Amino acid sequence: MILWEIDWRDPFSAFAPLAGEAHAHLLHGGDRSARADWSVIAAFPASVLAAEKGGDDPFPALDAALAERALPKIEEFDGLPFVSGALGFVGYEAARFFEPSLKPPASPFSLPDVALGLYDAAALFSRGKRKAFVVGRNETACRALRDALGRDALGPVGSPAYEDVASNFTAARYRAAVGEAIENILDGDYYQANLSQQLRADAKTPVSAFDLFRKLAAASNAFHGALLQYETGAVVSNSPERFFRIEDGAYGARRIVAEPIKGTRPRGKTPAEDAALAGDLLADPKDRAENIMIADLLRNDLSRICRDGTIREDAVCELMSLANVHHLVSRISGLLRADAGVDDIFAALFPCGSITGAPKIEAMHAIARIEGVGRGPYCGAVGYFDDRGGADVAVAIRTLMVEGRRVTLPVGGGVTLRSDPQGEYDETLVKARGALAALGVDDEAFS
């Protein structure tokens, strides 16, 4: 294994020469996030595991590859988030691999349903310590990545002009969709369903996913930012929600931690208003019930892959405050069974219950029927599986797809018996504000 310290430079400056390079990726939490210390650059994969639309299940091959690539834990590398391994995304439609009854509409995007590169090297940047490293399995891969990194400071980010802004739902149709979900709940079909709409903006010129990600990161304190680049488009994610993390746990076992988000309020314009909105969220019985319901769903999902008696609720309905919204977040953990591979973990957990509803399968059938369109990377998963056995994977919310001149921003929220259709529609636009601001689009365009 290789560990080279390199001269410090901003992660975006380092990534700039790789902008537009297929399978070159940057994981970078928001510039205003105290939690987002490490940034990760991966490029030039040794191979790519992908599932095109309607393609075969890639997860058995992923498990086999990670087993073959497994690396020992070496003290010198402790504390580094990623050395080598699989990195990329799993789209929402990949749920069909784990539940035969699901036949979701095809993704409307040109991207694959799954794309995970196997990388032999990575560049790591600790923003807190202003230290940078190239790490990896072999010198050839490390040298190729090191030589591709930029050093020059970047200028201001420009914005293309957008000439067509629309959604696949009108406000009236979205309210009707929420009403339909409430009727299903009254009929006993499910308790909660997470509905979404897809906001679309067409620019006059091709959109730079790299520039868009720079703008999002500059204004964000979300922890799980990502820019994933492919031949047919890019995924730009500014997710605040961890799907799961895998780390060393007690008794020599691996510990898995899930952190579902449910419950949203906008940030206030003054400190007093902001505190009042946060307090209202913390006290709201609907939001708390919604969060606890999804936390219970995740706890049940984790029980399928964890050792008996090891699942814990480490936090319930904690306040998470981001640049544009407040959220409620819970934290559930357990010790993984020794035989649980990535395929088993996704079969138990995917998609995350916070973006489906409960019961999960019934809610997903309703989502397919009511939305009538696939979700693509949105509501899937973005992150990495390290060759040493760790992982960090986010839920792909606050996520945009960039394809040529078009940018698509799906946004949604959970519908329960207590939901107000207009309130649910308004909540989707609150969640979209940060990304729309980065695009230079006013959310009033969708009101």
C-alpha positions in Angstrom: 0.0 0.0 0.0 1.1 3.5 -0.8 0.8 6.7 1.2 2.3 9.9 -0.2 1.8 13.3 1.3 1.4 16.0 -1.3 1.4 19.8 -1.2 -1.9 21.2 0.2 -4.3 22.7 -2.3 -8.1 23.3 -2.3 -9.9 20.1 -3.3 -11.7 21.9 -6.2 -8.4 23.2 -7.5 -7.1 19.6 -7.4 -10.1 18.3 -9.2 -10.4 21.0 -11.9 -8.3 19.2 -14.6 -10.6 16.1 -14.1 -13.8 18.1 -14.6 -15.7 16.3 -17.4 -13.6 13.2 -17.2 -15.9 10.1 -17.1 -15.6 8.1 -13.8 -13.7 10.9 -12.1 -15.5 11.7 -8.8 -15.2 14.2 -6.0 -16.7 13.6 -2.5 -16.8 16.9 -0.7 -19.1 18.1 2.1 -20.3 21.6 2.2 -17.7 24.3 2.9 -19.8 25.5 5.9 -20.0 22.0 7.5 -18.0 21.4 10.6 -18.4 17.6 10.1 -17.1 17.5 6.5 -13.3 17.4 7.0 -12.2 14.9 4.4 -12.6 15.3 0.6 -11.9 12.4 -1.7 -10.9 12.3 -5.3 -11.0 9.1 -7.3 -10.3 8.7 -11.1 -9.2 6.2 -13.7 -10.9 3.1 -12.3 -9.4 -0.3 -12.7 -12.9 -1.5 -13.7 -16.5 -0.4 -13.5 -19.5 -2.5 -12.2 -22.6 -1.1 -13.8 -26.2 -2.0 -14.5 -27.8 -0.4 -17.5 -31.6 0.1 -17.5 -33.1 -3.3 -17.1 -29.6 -4.9 -16.8 -28.4 -7.7 -14.6 -27.8 -7.5 -10.9 -24.1 -6.3 -10.3 -24.1 -6.9 -6.5 -22.8 -10.5 -6.5 -19.9 -9.3 -8.7 -19.3 -6.4 -6.3 -19.2 -8.7 -3.3 -16.7 -11.0 -5.1 -14.5 -8.0 -6.2 -14.4 -6.5 -2.7 -13.5 -9.9 -1.2 -10.7 -10.4 -3.8 -9.4 -6.8 -3.2 -9.6 -6.9 0.7 -6.8 -5.2 2.4 -5.5 -5.5 6.0 -5.8 -2.7 8.4 -2.5 -1.0 8.8 -1.9 1.5 11.7 -0.3 4.1 9.3 -3.5 4.3 7.4 -5.9 4.6 10.4 -8.1 7.7 10.2 -8.0 7.9 6.5 -11.6 7.5 5.1 -10.8 5.7 1.8 -7.7 4.0 0.5 -9.1 2.1 -2.5 -12.3 0.3 -3.3 -15.7 0.9 -4.9 -17.1 4.4 -5.3 -20.2 5.6 -7.2 -24.0 5.4 -7.0 -26.9 3.0 -6.8 -30.0 4.3 -8.4 -33.5 3.9 -7.0 -34.5 1.4 -9.7 -31.9 -1.0 -8.4 -34.5 -2.0 -5.8 -35.7 -4.5 -8.4 -32.7 -6.7 -7.7 -33.7 -7.2 -4.0 -37.6 -7.4 -4.3 -38.9 -9.3 -7.2 -42.4 -7.8 -6.9 -41.1 -4.3 -7.6 -41.3 -3.2 -11.2 -40.7 0.5 -11.0 -40.9 2.8 -14.0 -37.6 3.0 -15.9 -35.2 5.9 -15.0 -35.9 8.9 -17.1 -32.1 9.7 -17.2 -29.4 8.6 -19.5 -27.3 7.4 -16.6 -27.1 3.7 -15.7 -29.1 2.2 -12.8 -25.9 1.4 -11.0 -22.4 2.6 -11.6 -19.6 1.7 -9.1 -15.9 2.1 -10.1 -13.2 0.0 -8.5 -10.4 2.4 -7.8 -6.8 1.5 -6.9 -5.9 5.0 -5.7 -7.4 8.1 -4.2 -6.5 11.7 -3.3 -7.5 12.7 0.2 -7.7 16.3 1.6 -8.2 17.1 5.3 -9.6 20.6 5.3 -9.2 20.9 9.0 -5.5 20.1 9.1 -4.8 21.4 5.5 -3.1 18.1 4.7 -3.3 16.2 1.4 -2.3 12.7 0.5 -2.4 10.2 -2.4 -3.1 6.7 -1.2 -3.6 3.4 -2.9 -2.8 -0.2 -3.7 0.1 0.3 -6.1 2.5 3.0 -7.3 1.3 3.0 -10.9 -2.3 4.0 -9.9 -1.0 6.5 -7.3 1.3 8.2 -9.7 -1.3 8.5 -12.4 -3.7 10.2 -10.1 -1.1 12.4 -8.5 0.0 13.7 -11.9 -3.5 14.5 -12.9 -4.3 16.7 -10.0 -4.4 20.5 -10.4 -2.8 23.2 -8.3 -4.0 26.5 -9.7 -6.5 28.7 -7.8 -9.9 28.8 -9.4 -11.7 32.0 -10.4 -15.3 32.8 -9.7 -18.0 30.4 -10.9 -20.3 31.6 -13.7 -23.9 30.6 -14.2 -25.6 29.8 -17.5 -28.9 31.4 -18.3 -31.9 29.1 -18.1 -34.7 29.6 -20.7 -37.1 26.8 -19.7 -38.1 26.0 -16.1 -40.8 23.4 -15.3 -41.9 20.5 -13.2 -43.4 17.1 -14.1 -46.2 18.1 -11.7 -48.3 21.2 -11.5 -49.0 22.4 -8.0 -52.6 21.2 -8.4 -51.5 17.8 -9.6 -49.0 17.4 -6.7 -51.7 18.3 -4.2 -54.0 15.7 -5.8 -51.2 13.1 -5.6 -50.8 13.8 -1.9 -54.6 13.5 -1.6 -54.5 10.1 -3.3 -51.8 8.9 -0.9 -53.9 10.1 2.1 -56.8 8.1 0.7 -54.6 5.0 0.4 -53.5 5.5 4.1 -57.2 5.8 5.1 -57.8 2.5 3.3 -55.1 0.8 5.3 -52.7 0.3 2.3 -49.7 1.8 4.1 -48.9 4.3 6.9 -46.6 6.7 5.0 -45.4 7.2 1.4 -42.7 9.6 0.2 -43.8 11.4 -2.9 -41.6 13.6 -5.2 -41.7 15.9 -8.2 -39.0 16.6 -10.7 -38.0 20.2 -11.3 -36.3 20.8 -14.6 -34.2 23.7 -16.0 -32.9 23.9 -19.5 -29.9 26.2 -20.1 -29.0 28.0 -23.3 -25.5 26.4 -23.2 -24.2 23.1 -21.8 -24.1 23.1 -18.0 -20.8 22.5 -16.1 -21.6 20.0 -13.4 -18.3 20.9 -11.8 -19.2 24.6 -11.6 -22.6 23.7 -10.3 -21.1 21.6 -7.5 -18.7 24.4 -6.6 -21.6 26.8 -6.1 -23.6 24.3 -4.0 -20.7 23.5 -1.8 -19.8 27.1 -1.2 -23.2 27.8 0.3 -23.8 24.4 2.0 -23.2 22.8 5.3 -24.5 19.4 4.2 -22.1 16.6 5.1 -22.4 14.3 2.1 -21.6 16.3 -1.1 -20.6 14.4 -4.3 -19.8 15.0 -7.9 -20.0 11.8 -10.0 -19.1 12.1 -13.7 -20.1 9.6 -16.4 -20.1 9.5 -20.2 -23.7 10.5 -20.5 -24.1 12.9 -17.7 -23.3 13.7 -14.1 -24.8 13.4 -10.6 -24.4 16.4 -8.3 -25.4 15.6 -4.7 -25.7 17.9 -1.7 -27.2 15.3 0.6 -27.5 15.9 4.4 -28.6 12.3 5.0 -26.3 9.4 5.8 -27.8 6.1 4.6 -25.3 4.0 6.5 -21.7 4.0 7.7 -19.6 0.8 8.4 -16.8 1.1 10.9 -14.9 -1.0 13.4 -17.1 -2.1 16.3 -16.9 -4.1 19.5 -15.9 -7.7 19.8 -14.0 -7.5 16.5 -17.2 -7.0 14.5 -18.1 -4.3 12.0 -20.6 -1.6 13.3 -23.2 -0.2 10.9 -24.9 3.1 11.7 -28.0 4.5 9.9 -29.1 8.1 10.3 -32.6 8.6 8.7 -34.0 12.1 8.3 -37.7 13.0 8.6 -39.2 16.3 9.5 -38.4 19.7 7.9 -38.8 23.4 8.6 -37.3 26.4 6.7 -34.6 28.5 8.3 -35.8 31.8 9.8 -34.9 35.2 8.6 -33.9 36.3 12.1 -32.4 34.4 15.0 -35.7 34.6 16.9 -37.7 33.3 14.0 -35.1 30.6 13.3 -35.2 29.4 16.9 -39.0 29.4 16.8 -39.1 27.3 13.7 -36.6 24.8 15.1 -38.6 24.6 18.3 -41.8 24.0 16.4 -40.2 21.2 14.4 -38.9 19.5 17.6 -42.3 19.7 19.2 -44.5 18.8 16.2 -46.3 15.5 16.8 -46.7 14.7 13.1 -43.0 15.2 12.3 -41.9 13.3 15.4 -44.2 10.4 14.6 -43.0 10.3 11.0 -39.4 10.2 12.1 -39.9 7.5 14.7 -41.9 5.4 12.2 -39.0 5.5 9.8 -36.4 4.9 12.6 -38.4 1.8 13.5 -38.4 0.7 9.9 -34.6 1.0 9.7 -34.2 -0.8 13.0 -36.2 -3.7 11.6 -34.2 -3.6 8.3 -30.9 -3.7 10.3 -32.1 -6.7 12.3 -31.9 -8.8 9.1 -28.1 -8.3 8.9 -27.0 -7.6 12.5 -26.1 -9.8 15.4 -29.0 -10.5 17.7 -29.3 -8.1 20.6 -26.9 -5.5 19.2 -29.2 -2.9 17.6 -29.4 0.4 19.5 -31.3 3.6 19.1 -28.4 6.1 19.7 -30.5 9.2 19.0 -34.1 9.9 18.3 -35.5 13.1 16.7 -32.3 15.2 17.1 -32.3 18.7 15.4 -30.0 19.1 12.4 -29.8 22.6 11.1 -28.6 23.2 7.5 -28.2 26.3 5.4 -31.8 26.4 4.2 -33.7 24.0 6.5 -33.9 22.4 9.9 -34.4 18.5 10.0 -35.1 15.9 12.5 -32.5 13.0 12.4 -32.4 9.7 14.3 -29.4 7.3 14.7 -29.7 3.5 14.8 -26.7 1.2 15.0 -25.9 -2.5 15.3 -23.0 -5.0 14.9 -23.0 -6.7 11.5 -23.0 -10.5 11.2 -19.6 -11.8 10.0 -21.2 -13.1 6.8 -23.0 -9.9 5.8 -21.7 -8.7 2.4 -22.6 -5.6 0.5 -25.2 -7.6 -1.4 -26.8 -8.6 1.9 -26.7 -5.1 3.3 -28.4 -3.6 0.2 -31.0 -6.4 0.2 -31.9 -5.6 3.8 -31.8 -1.8 3.6 -32.2 -0.5 0.1 -33.8 1.9 -0.7 -33.6 3.8 2.6 -37.0 3.8 4.4 -36.8 7.6 4.8 -37.4 8.1 1.0 -40.0 5.3 0.5 -42.4 5.2 3.5 -43.7 2.3 5.6 -44.3 -0.5 5.1 -41.6 -0.1 2.5 -42.7 -2.4 -0.3 -46.4 -1.3 -0.2 -45.2 2.4 -0.2 -42.9 1.7 -3.2 -45.8 0.2 -5.2 -47.8 3.4 -4.5 -44.9 5.6 -5.4 -44.6 3.9 -8.8 -48.3 4.2 -9.4 -48.7 7.8 -8.3 -45.5 9.4 -9.6 -45.6 7.4 -12.8 -41.9 8.0 -13.6 -38.6 6.6 -12.5 -36.3 8.4 -10.1 -32.9 7.4 -11.4 -30.0 8.3 -8.9 -32.4 10.4 -6.8 -33.4 8.5 -3.6 -30.8 5.9 -4.3 -27.4 5.8 -2.7 -24.0 7.6 -3.2 -20.8 6.7 -1.5 -17.9 4.2 -1.2 -16.9 0.8 0.1 -13.3 0.8 1.2 -11.1 -2.3 0.6 -10.3 -2.4 4.3 -14.0 -3.1 5.1 -15.4 0.3 5.9 -18.1 2.3 4.0 -19.9 5.6 4.0 -23.0 5.9 1.9 -25.5 8.8 1.7 -29.1 8.8 0.6 -29.2 10.6 -2.7 -31.5 13.5 -1.8 -30.9 17.1 -2.7 -29.4 15.6 -5.8 -29.3 16.9 -9.3 -28.8 15.1 -12.7 -26.9 17.1 -15.3 -27.3 16.0 -18.9 -26.0 18.5 -21.5 -28.1 21.6 -21.2 -30.6 20.1 -18.8 -30.5 20.0 -15.0 -33.1 18.0 -13.2 -33.8 18.4 -9.4 -36.2 16.0 -7.9 -37.6 16.9 -4.4 -40.1 15.3 -2.2 -41.5 14.6 1.2 -43.3 12.0 3.4 -47.1 11.9 3.3 -49.0 10.7 6.4 -52.6 10.8 7.5 -52.0 14.2 9.0 -50.4 15.7 5.9 -51.8 18.9 4.3 -51.5 18.8 0.5 -50.5 22.4 0.1 -48.0 22.1 3.0 -46.4 19.1 1.4 -46.0 20.9 -1.9 -44.5 23.9 -0.2 -42.1 21.7 1.7 -40.7 20.3 -1.6 -39.9 23.9 -2.7 -38.2 24.7 0.7 -36.0 21.7 0.2 -35.2 22.8 -3.4 -34.1 26.4 -2.5 -30.4 25.8 -2.0 -30.0 24.0 -5.4 -32.3 26.5 -7.2 -30.3 29.4 -5.8 -27.1 27.7 -7.2 -28.8 27.5 -10.6 -30.0 31.1 -10.4 -33.6 30.0 -10.5 -36.3 31.4 -8.1 -38.5 28.9 -6.5 -41.4 31.2 -7.3 -41.2 29.8 -10.8 -42.9 26.7 -9.5 -45.5 28.3 -7.2 
